[in-house]
Amino acid sequence: MAEASADAGCITVALTPTATGYVMNSGLNMVGAWFDYGDGLNAMGVPPGQCETTGGWMPSQCSSITFPPPPPSDGGVNSFPQATPGSMCLSGTAAQVPALGASYDYSNVFGIGIGLNFYDPPPGTQEMPYDAPMNHVVGFQFMVSGLPTGTVLAEIDETATDMAPFDAYSYSITGNGLTTVMLAAGIGPGELSESFTPPSGTTEPPFDPSTVDAIHFHVLTSTSGPITVSNFCISDLSAIVCGL
C-alpha cells in the first residue's frame, strides 16, 4: 500500500490533545488518552513494575521515566502535560537488558514509551477495540524529534496480538521528521511487520485493523548498555482518512 495523500482521495485529520493529553474526535469515533509506560512502572504508572515484580531485578536494573511526571500521590486523575501544546515528549532511561542464563530477559526489561489509546472513554463507558476500516482510518502521520539511539518502534496494538506469546505489529522509526505508518502488514512504505519473531512452532496472527487498541512509541532496551532518552517527542499526530 502506497503512502496516502490528498491526491489519492485521502486526507489527514489532526488528533489534537487537550492540555491533559486527552484526544476526542467524534468524526472518527476516537476517544482516548496519551500515557507513558515502562518495565519499571506498574499499571498505575508508578514503581515497582514488571521488571521488579516478575523479573526479580533490582530497581537500578530497570528502566525509568523522568517525564511525563507520575500520577498524583492522592489518587487524582493522571494527565500528560506538554511544554509545547500537542507535542508529547518522553525522557528517561531504557535499561540494559540483564542476562538470564544463556539468553537475556527482554520480556521483563523491555524499555519505555508513550502512546495513545484509540477508544478508552471515561469511566462507566465500555472500552472496546477501535475499528479503523469502519472509520476510514488507514494510517497515521506524525513528526518525530529527539530520536534516541537504538531501536525505536511505532507499535500498533490489536486484539489478536495482545496475548502472549505474540507482540504488536510495528514500524521502525529511523529518523527525525515526518513519519507515516500504515495500518497494513507488508513491505510497502510505512507498512507494519512483526515486532519480534514468534516462538518456534507458533505463527503470528495476521494483522487486523478492525481490532486496534493503541499506537505506542517504544524505545527498546539493549544488551550493550542503557539508552538515555532526552526529550523524545511525537507531535502533530494525524489520522490518514480515505474514502469518506
Backbone bond lengths (Angstrom), bond angles and torsions (degrees), N, CA, C in turn:
res aa  C-N    CA-C-N  psi(-1)  N-CA   C-N-CA  omega(-1)  CA-C   N-CA-C  phi
1 M - - - 1.462 - - 1.517 108.70 -
2 A 1.305 117.41 126.86 1.453 121.54 -179.79 1.514 109.99 -75.71
3 E 1.332 115.75 161.86 1.441 119.89 177.30 1.522 109.84 -62.89
4 A 1.311 115.97 138.01 1.451 120.92 -177.69 1.518 110.59 -75.33
5 S 1.307 116.44 150.12 1.458 121.67 176.37 1.509 108.56 -151.76
6 A 1.332 115.83 166.89 1.456 119.96 178.22 1.520 110.81 -60.83
7 D 1.363 116.79 -31.94 1.468 120.40 -179.64 1.519 111.41 -66.18
8 A 1.333 116.92 -22.95 1.459 120.53 -179.68 1.529 111.12 -92.90
9 G 1.339 116.50 14.20 1.455 120.26 -179.49 1.504 113.16 81.04
10 C 1.330 117.13 21.15 1.453 122.19 -178.78 1.527 110.32 -118.08
11 I 1.311 115.35 155.25 1.455 121.49 177.09 1.524 108.67 -131.88
12 T 1.323 116.83 163.53 1.452 121.17 171.75 1.522 108.36 -107.28
13 V 1.321 115.67 136.70 1.461 122.39 -178.87 1.522 107.89 -117.96
14 A 1.329 116.81 118.00 1.456 121.46 -176.83 1.526 111.29 -64.88
15 L 1.324 116.06 134.66 1.465 122.95 175.28 1.525 107.16 -105.60
16 T 1.311 115.65 72.91 1.464 122.48 -172.33 1.524 110.48 -78.39
17 P 1.328 117.86 123.60 1.471 119.59 179.77 1.523 111.72 -83.22
18 T 1.323 115.88 157.02 1.449 121.48 170.63 1.531 109.06 -74.08
19 A 1.318 116.49 177.98 1.466 120.98 179.19 1.520 111.79 -62.86
20 T 1.333 117.54 -20.89 1.463 121.34 178.41 1.526 112.63 -98.22
21 G 1.342 117.63 3.95 1.455 120.41 176.69 1.507 115.23 87.32
22 Y 1.342 116.98 25.08 1.464 120.99 -179.32 1.527 109.45 -103.99
23 V 1.324 116.90 135.40 1.467 122.58 -179.12 1.519 109.01 -115.17
24 M 1.326 115.87 129.94 1.462 120.09 175.66 1.531 108.02 -139.18
25 N 1.330 115.67 115.92 1.462 121.23 177.64 1.523 107.43 -130.15
26 S 1.333 116.41 99.62 1.460 120.73 -175.16 1.518 111.69 -66.66
27 G 1.327 117.41 -29.88 1.461 119.75 179.74 1.513 113.02 -64.43
28 L 1.351 116.30 -30.71 1.468 121.14 178.84 1.523 112.11 -103.57
29 N 1.351 117.21 5.05 1.468 122.06 -177.61 1.524 111.44 53.76
30 M 1.329 114.89 38.81 1.458 120.65 -177.89 1.525 109.23 -114.23
31 V 1.330 116.03 127.29 1.457 121.06 179.11 1.523 108.16 -149.31
32 G 1.327 116.51 121.75 1.453 119.31 -177.55 1.510 111.33 -175.27
33 A 1.314 115.90 173.22 1.456 122.08 -175.24 1.527 110.87 -116.41
34 W 1.338 114.88 147.61 1.461 120.73 167.98 1.523 108.83 -73.16
35 F 1.324 116.74 149.37 1.462 122.20 -177.81 1.520 109.74 -150.96
36 D 1.319 116.31 164.61 1.453 121.12 171.41 1.522 108.70 -117.17
37 Y 1.314 117.23 161.78 1.465 121.18 -179.35 1.523 108.91 -157.17
38 G 1.319 115.40 160.37 1.454 120.42 177.44 1.511 111.01 -174.66
39 D 1.315 115.88 165.91 1.469 119.05 -177.36 1.528 112.07 -69.53
40 G 1.346 117.63 -16.77 1.449 120.68 177.88 1.515 114.34 -93.96
41 L 1.345 117.27 6.15 1.462 122.20 -179.22 1.524 109.91 -120.66
42 N 1.333 116.12 145.78 1.452 120.04 175.94 1.524 110.57 -91.71
43 A 1.321 117.80 -171.65 1.465 121.59 -176.16 1.527 112.49 -64.78
44 M 1.336 117.21 -19.75 1.457 121.74 178.01 1.523 112.36 -88.85
45 G 1.346 117.01 -0.83 1.454 121.09 177.19 1.511 114.97 84.78
46 V 1.340 117.76 18.25 1.466 121.45 179.49 1.529 109.00 -134.42
47 P 1.350 117.70 158.24 1.472 120.21 175.72 1.527 110.71 -68.44
48 P 1.342 117.48 158.15 1.467 126.89 -0.91 1.524 111.05 -84.46
49 G 1.324 114.53 154.98 1.456 119.70 179.16 1.508 112.34 -109.88
50 Q 1.319 115.12 -164.70 1.461 121.05 -177.37 1.517 111.69 -60.47
51 C 1.325 116.51 -33.18 1.464 120.57 179.47 1.523 111.05 -55.13
52 E 1.344 116.18 -44.20 1.462 120.41 -179.31 1.526 112.57 -83.29
53 T 1.341 116.54 -48.32 1.463 119.51 -169.77 1.518 113.39 -75.50
54 T 1.321 117.82 -36.85 1.469 121.22 179.61 1.526 111.45 -99.76
55 G 1.321 115.46 -44.23 1.456 119.06 -178.65 1.515 113.36 -74.84
56 G 1.352 116.67 -27.14 1.452 119.91 -179.65 1.521 113.86 78.56
57 W 1.337 117.64 17.30 1.452 121.04 -178.45 1.518 111.17 -88.29
58 M 1.323 116.12 158.66 1.454 121.87 177.09 1.530 109.87 -72.46
59 P 1.347 118.02 151.22 1.471 119.99 178.49 1.528 113.29 -53.15
60 S 1.336 116.82 -34.33 1.469 120.02 179.94 1.526 112.42 -67.71
61 Q 1.334 117.55 -17.14 1.461 121.79 178.35 1.525 112.57 -93.33
62 C 1.324 116.64 -0.82 1.465 121.61 -174.35 1.517 111.44 -105.21
63 S 1.321 116.36 159.97 1.460 122.13 177.56 1.529 109.68 -71.50
64 S 1.322 115.38 155.72 1.463 119.72 -178.30 1.522 110.04 -142.84
65 I 1.332 115.58 156.75 1.465 122.69 -179.76 1.525 108.94 -125.80
66 T 1.336 116.34 129.18 1.467 121.40 175.49 1.525 112.06 -103.09
67 F 1.314 117.52 -19.48 1.472 122.69 173.19 1.515 108.50 -152.65
68 P 1.345 118.13 134.86 1.460 128.28 5.82 1.524 113.08 -70.06
69 P 1.343 116.48 163.11 1.466 119.86 -177.78 1.520 111.38 -69.36
70 P 1.335 116.60 159.54 1.476 120.01 179.03 1.520 111.27 -69.50
71 P 1.325 117.28 165.12 1.461 120.74 177.10 1.531 110.50 -59.61
72 P 1.333 117.87 155.97 1.469 120.26 178.00 1.524 111.65 -61.59
73 S 1.328 115.51 142.31 1.464 120.56 -176.12 1.522 112.62 -68.31
74 D 1.345 117.31 -17.95 1.465 119.58 -179.06 1.522 112.64 -85.80
75 G 1.356 116.29 6.39 1.456 119.93 178.35 1.508 114.06 84.02
76 G 1.326 117.29 10.61 1.460 120.63 179.00 1.515 112.12 -68.47
77 V 1.318 115.62 174.98 1.457 121.44 -176.35 1.526 110.37 -68.95
78 N 1.322 116.39 131.34 1.451 121.34 178.00 1.520 110.26 -73.49
79 S 1.332 116.40 154.00 1.453 120.32 176.67 1.516 109.22 -142.74
80 F 1.327 115.84 169.39 1.462 121.76 -179.36 1.529 107.04 -123.41
81 P 1.351 117.94 91.10 1.466 120.54 -177.70 1.525 111.83 -68.41
82 Q 1.317 115.99 158.14 1.461 121.93 -177.89 1.530 109.44 -136.18
83 A 1.345 116.44 123.35 1.460 120.45 175.34 1.528 110.04 -66.44
84 T 1.326 115.93 -38.18 1.466 122.97 172.47 1.513 106.84 -115.84
85 P 1.337 119.27 120.39 1.466 120.51 -176.55 1.525 112.40 -50.97
86 G 1.324 116.05 129.89 1.454 121.50 178.07 1.507 115.01 85.13
87 S 1.332 117.83 -2.95 1.460 121.72 177.94 1.518 108.40 -104.21
88 M 1.330 116.54 109.79 1.453 123.19 -174.29 1.527 108.32 -97.11
89 C 1.348 116.72 115.05 1.461 120.84 -168.83 1.524 112.50 -119.00
90 L 1.317 114.13 154.37 1.457 122.60 -177.47 1.522 109.45 -133.71
91 S 1.334 116.45 132.74 1.460 121.95 171.50 1.520 108.36 -134.33
92 G 1.314 115.91 148.36 1.456 120.85 179.75 1.510 110.67 156.62
93 T 1.324 115.65 -152.95 1.462 121.39 -178.56 1.522 110.46 -139.11
94 A 1.324 116.16 127.95 1.462 121.41 169.36 1.523 106.53 -89.89
95 A 1.326 116.54 117.07 1.466 121.40 -170.88 1.531 111.96 -67.20
96 Q 1.327 114.48 161.11 1.459 120.06 169.37 1.522 108.50 -71.56
97 V 1.321 116.43 133.41 1.463 119.66 -178.92 1.526 109.71 -70.45
98 P 1.333 117.65 123.63 1.472 119.29 179.85 1.529 111.65 -76.33
99 A 1.304 114.61 150.26 1.459 120.23 177.40 1.521 109.60 -69.80
100 L 1.334 114.59 145.27 1.459 121.58 178.85 1.523 106.66 -135.24
101 G 1.329 115.30 89.46 1.453 119.09 -173.60 1.522 110.34 67.34
102 A 1.322 115.56 -126.09 1.460 119.91 179.84 1.525 112.46 -88.83
103 S 1.342 117.96 -0.03 1.458 121.09 -178.99 1.534 109.15 -126.18
104 Y 1.333 116.17 -158.20 1.460 121.61 -178.44 1.524 109.49 -133.04
105 D 1.333 115.73 151.53 1.465 120.46 -173.18 1.531 111.53 -91.03
106 Y 1.329 115.75 65.08 1.460 120.20 176.82 1.527 111.97 -65.44
107 S 1.313 117.70 -28.54 1.464 120.72 -176.02 1.526 112.03 -63.25
108 N 1.330 116.41 -38.32 1.456 120.34 -176.32 1.527 114.02 -102.41
109 V 1.326 117.27 -16.85 1.469 121.92 178.21 1.526 106.19 -123.30
110 F 1.330 114.53 81.24 1.473 120.48 -168.97 1.516 114.08 -107.38
111 G 1.332 119.13 -6.48 1.454 120.12 175.58 1.513 114.00 111.81
112 I 1.325 115.53 -158.52 1.466 122.24 -177.52 1.525 109.51 -135.35
113 G 1.327 115.34 162.33 1.456 118.58 178.77 1.509 112.19 -172.57
114 I 1.327 114.44 177.24 1.461 122.92 173.13 1.520 107.46 -130.22
115 G 1.323 116.65 162.44 1.450 118.77 -179.01 1.514 112.04 -165.07
116 L 1.323 114.53 173.74 1.462 122.58 178.09 1.518 108.70 -130.58
117 N 1.334 116.26 125.49 1.456 120.88 172.30 1.529 109.51 -76.60
118 F 1.335 116.95 140.08 1.455 120.98 -178.38 1.528 113.39 -85.45
119 Y 1.326 117.09 -32.84 1.459 118.81 178.72 1.519 109.17 -145.12
120 D 1.315 114.91 85.55 1.456 122.69 -179.10 1.524 107.34 -132.65
121 P 1.337 116.91 75.18 1.464 121.18 -173.89 1.520 112.01 -69.40
122 P 1.338 117.67 171.74 1.468 121.01 -179.00 1.523 111.75 -57.46
123 P 1.350 116.70 159.00 1.469 120.49 178.90 1.527 112.10 -52.21
124 G 1.336 114.86 141.35 1.455 119.61 -178.18 1.508 113.39 97.53
125 T 1.333 116.61 -9.69 1.459 122.19 177.55 1.513 108.53 -113.12
126 Q 1.322 117.09 138.30 1.458 120.91 -175.08 1.519 111.63 -68.50
127 E 1.321 115.84 127.16 1.452 121.77 173.90 1.522 108.95 -80.70
128 M 1.333 116.36 134.46 1.460 120.85 -177.77 1.526 109.73 -139.44
129 P 1.343 117.67 157.79 1.465 119.55 172.49 1.523 109.89 -60.55
130 Y 1.311 115.19 153.83 1.459 121.15 -178.60 1.524 109.43 -95.87
131 D 1.329 116.54 128.68 1.462 122.22 -179.92 1.526 108.78 -93.09
132 A 1.332 116.29 92.93 1.460 120.58 -176.32 1.533 112.94 -64.00
133 P 1.343 120.32 -46.56 1.474 119.22 179.92 1.523 112.66 -60.08
134 M 1.325 118.28 -39.35 1.460 120.76 179.63 1.519 111.06 -61.16
135 N 1.342 116.25 -30.21 1.458 121.19 179.95 1.526 112.82 -99.50
136 H 1.341 116.08 11.10 1.469 123.27 175.22 1.525 113.00 65.14
137 V 1.340 117.29 22.23 1.462 121.12 178.36 1.526 108.66 -91.39
138 V 1.333 116.40 121.14 1.466 120.81 -177.67 1.523 112.64 -112.23
139 G 1.333 117.83 -6.89 1.455 119.83 -179.33 1.510 111.39 175.89
140 F 1.336 114.77 -171.12 1.461 121.20 -178.35 1.522 109.89 -140.43
141 Q 1.327 115.43 148.32 1.453 122.14 171.47 1.522 108.80 -123.74
142 F 1.340 116.50 148.40 1.458 120.65 179.93 1.527 108.71 -162.65
143 M 1.325 114.59 161.23 1.460 121.26 175.73 1.526 108.78 -99.22
144 V 1.320 115.89 138.69 1.460 123.18 178.41 1.522 109.08 -113.51
145 S 1.333 117.03 135.54 1.462 121.44 171.35 1.522 108.92 -142.04
146 G 1.322 115.71 155.68 1.461 120.57 179.54 1.510 114.21 66.36
147 L 1.333 117.55 29.65 1.469 120.74 -176.98 1.527 110.12 -59.22
148 P 1.348 117.45 123.10 1.474 119.46 179.90 1.519 111.56 -76.56
149 T 1.324 115.00 171.72 1.459 119.85 176.38 1.525 109.48 -71.72
150 G 1.317 114.84 169.82 1.458 119.00 178.56 1.513 111.87 85.33
151 T 1.325 115.60 -158.27 1.464 122.10 -176.11 1.519 109.99 -99.94
152 V 1.332 115.16 126.84 1.464 121.95 176.46 1.523 107.26 -126.14
153 L 1.320 116.41 125.42 1.455 121.73 -176.13 1.521 111.19 -114.58
154 A 1.335 115.87 141.12 1.458 121.60 162.81 1.517 105.75 -94.16
155 E 1.323 116.63 108.81 1.462 122.02 -174.13 1.527 109.97 -105.58
156 I 1.318 115.80 139.67 1.460 121.81 175.11 1.529 108.09 -109.96
157 D 1.319 115.13 110.07 1.469 119.70 177.03 1.517 109.59 -77.23
158 E 1.324 116.36 139.33 1.462 120.76 173.49 1.518 109.06 -149.57
159 T 1.314 115.40 160.84 1.456 121.83 -166.85 1.519 113.46 -54.82
160 A 1.320 117.94 -45.08 1.460 120.96 -172.90 1.522 112.98 -65.32
161 T 1.342 117.12 -28.03 1.464 119.14 -177.10 1.525 112.36 -107.27
162 D 1.333 117.48 10.03 1.462 120.66 178.30 1.524 112.30 -73.97
163 M 1.325 116.88 -20.50 1.459 121.20 -175.53 1.529 110.55 -99.05
164 A 1.353 114.98 140.50 1.465 120.04 175.17 1.530 109.29 -59.33
165 P 1.329 118.07 147.52 1.463 127.81 9.82 1.518 113.42 -95.19
166 F 1.321 118.91 19.27 1.456 121.03 -173.89 1.519 111.07 -94.05
167 D 1.328 115.72 168.99 1.456 120.93 -179.98 1.522 108.61 -139.83
168 A 1.335 115.78 168.70 1.459 121.13 -175.80 1.528 111.64 -64.37
169 Y 1.318 115.82 152.12 1.453 120.98 167.42 1.523 107.96 -74.58
170 S 1.329 117.30 150.08 1.457 119.08 -171.48 1.523 112.72 -150.71
171 Y 1.336 113.92 168.50 1.459 122.63 174.80 1.524 107.16 -130.73
172 S 1.313 117.64 130.76 1.456 122.03 -177.65 1.525 110.55 -79.95
173 I 1.334 116.19 123.30 1.466 121.60 177.71 1.521 107.74 -86.11
174 T 1.322 117.55 119.63 1.466 120.85 -172.63 1.517 113.85 -111.25
175 G 1.333 118.09 -3.72 1.455 118.77 -179.77 1.511 112.28 -165.86
176 N 1.327 115.76 165.03 1.452 121.10 175.60 1.528 110.46 -74.76
177 G 1.321 115.96 161.34 1.456 120.54 178.91 1.514 112.59 108.93
178 L 1.324 115.95 -167.67 1.454 121.85 -177.12 1.530 110.93 -68.11
179 T 1.322 115.98 130.11 1.465 122.18 -178.40 1.521 109.06 -130.11
180 T 1.323 115.96 139.10 1.459 122.71 178.69 1.521 109.66 -118.20
181 V 1.320 116.09 131.61 1.467 122.03 175.98 1.515 107.82 -126.00
182 M 1.328 116.56 122.59 1.456 121.99 -178.82 1.531 110.57 -96.76
183 L 1.331 115.74 147.20 1.466 120.89 178.56 1.529 109.32 -86.44
184 A 1.319 114.35 63.22 1.464 121.52 178.18 1.517 107.89 -153.64
185 A 1.303 117.17 142.35 1.456 121.70 178.58 1.521 109.18 -96.99
186 G 1.318 116.39 129.26 1.455 120.10 -179.01 1.511 110.47 170.93
187 I 1.320 116.03 -151.90 1.463 120.67 -177.01 1.514 111.97 -123.06
188 G 1.324 118.01 6.52 1.460 120.96 178.93 1.517 111.77 -75.72
189 P 1.337 117.30 175.20 1.468 121.15 -179.37 1.523 111.89 -57.23
190 G 1.319 115.43 125.40 1.453 120.73 175.66 1.510 115.54 74.24
191 E 1.327 118.85 5.54 1.459 119.91 -176.94 1.524 111.37 -82.38
192 L 1.331 115.03 159.53 1.453 122.89 -172.66 1.526 111.94 -87.46
193 S 1.326 114.57 157.00 1.462 120.65 173.22 1.522 108.08 -140.90
194 E 1.321 116.93 171.10 1.463 120.77 178.07 1.522 108.88 -64.91
195 S 1.346 116.30 132.09 1.462 119.77 -179.25 1.522 111.50 -64.19
196 F 1.325 116.17 -41.63 1.455 121.57 -178.11 1.525 108.60 -140.81
197 T 1.316 116.16 154.36 1.460 120.76 177.18 1.520 108.97 -67.79
198 P 1.340 118.12 124.42 1.472 119.29 -179.96 1.523 110.93 -66.37
199 P 1.334 117.36 158.93 1.468 120.44 -179.31 1.523 111.82 -56.39
200 S 1.311 115.13 152.89 1.458 121.24 179.00 1.523 110.36 -55.46
201 G 1.324 115.95 135.21 1.454 121.29 178.85 1.516 113.79 89.24
202 T 1.342 117.78 -1.14 1.467 121.39 178.42 1.521 109.64 -120.30
203 T 1.302 115.29 157.63 1.466 122.03 178.22 1.519 109.10 -127.84
204 E 1.331 116.31 128.64 1.458 120.60 178.93 1.527 109.83 -61.18
205 P 1.342 118.73 131.00 1.471 119.65 176.32 1.529 110.31 -58.99
206 P 1.331 118.09 147.63 1.463 119.70 177.88 1.525 110.78 -61.94
207 F 1.326 116.56 146.65 1.453 121.11 -179.59 1.529 110.09 -64.75
208 D 1.335 115.69 133.42 1.462 121.32 -177.54 1.528 109.54 -124.10
209 P 1.335 118.91 100.42 1.472 121.01 -177.74 1.517 114.20 -68.24
210 S 1.334 117.78 -8.13 1.470 119.71 179.09 1.528 111.99 -84.17
211 T 1.341 117.70 -3.74 1.467 120.10 -178.43 1.531 111.44 -131.50
212 V 1.334 117.02 37.59 1.464 118.94 -178.51 1.528 110.48 -80.71
213 D 1.324 116.01 149.66 1.465 122.09 -177.08 1.518 113.11 -110.79
214 A 1.347 116.66 -41.68 1.457 120.05 -170.64 1.520 109.83 -165.24
215 I 1.338 114.99 164.88 1.456 121.61 168.13 1.519 107.41 -114.42
216 H 1.335 116.12 130.31 1.464 122.56 -179.62 1.525 108.50 -114.92
217 F 1.318 115.79 145.65 1.457 122.46 172.27 1.524 106.19 -116.42
218 H 1.320 115.83 101.84 1.462 124.00 -160.35 1.524 110.97 -112.98
219 V 1.338 116.27 119.43 1.461 121.83 173.46 1.523 107.35 -92.08
220 L 1.322 116.43 111.59 1.457 121.13 -175.07 1.527 111.31 -79.50
221 T 1.329 115.07 153.35 1.453 121.23 174.57 1.533 110.34 -77.48
222 S 1.333 114.60 165.10 1.458 121.36 -178.11 1.519 109.61 -134.92
223 T 1.320 116.37 153.35 1.467 120.28 176.04 1.522 111.68 -81.26
224 S 1.322 118.29 -14.68 1.465 121.14 -173.93 1.522 113.52 -86.42
225 G 1.347 118.14 -14.58 1.454 120.35 179.67 1.508 111.03 155.96
226 P 1.351 117.70 168.63 1.464 120.54 178.04 1.524 111.17 -67.73
227 I 1.325 115.90 153.03 1.464 122.01 179.33 1.517 108.34 -114.81
228 T 1.321 116.17 121.38 1.455 121.49 178.29 1.522 109.65 -82.02
229 V 1.310 115.85 129.23 1.465 121.91 178.67 1.525 106.66 -114.05
230 S 1.329 116.43 116.24 1.461 121.38 -175.66 1.520 109.77 -126.64
231 N 1.311 115.48 102.67 1.462 121.73 176.47 1.534 111.99 57.91
232 F 1.332 115.04 49.08 1.472 121.71 171.23 1.526 106.70 -78.67
233 C 1.334 116.64 119.30 1.463 120.48 -170.03 1.530 112.75 -126.34
234 I 1.323 114.55 141.76 1.457 123.63 171.27 1.525 106.52 -115.27
235 S 1.323 116.58 123.80 1.454 120.12 -178.47 1.525 109.95 -134.16
236 D 1.323 114.67 164.26 1.472 122.08 177.05 1.523 112.17 53.89
237 L 1.329 116.76 41.48 1.467 119.87 176.82 1.520 109.92 -66.17
238 S 1.321 115.19 128.34 1.471 121.37 179.85 1.513 109.33 -135.27
239 A 1.332 115.96 148.21 1.458 121.22 171.41 1.521 109.10 -87.99
240 I 1.317 116.73 140.07 1.462 121.82 173.37 1.525 106.71 -92.09
241 V 1.329 116.03 118.68 1.456 122.11 -172.38 1.532 108.21 -118.03
242 C 1.325 115.81 127.73 1.464 121.52 -178.69 1.523 110.83 -127.73
243 G 1.315 116.53 146.00 1.456 121.71 170.74 1.502 115.91 81.30
244 L 1.316 117.65 22.30 1.468 118.47 176.66 1.527 110.94 -70.72
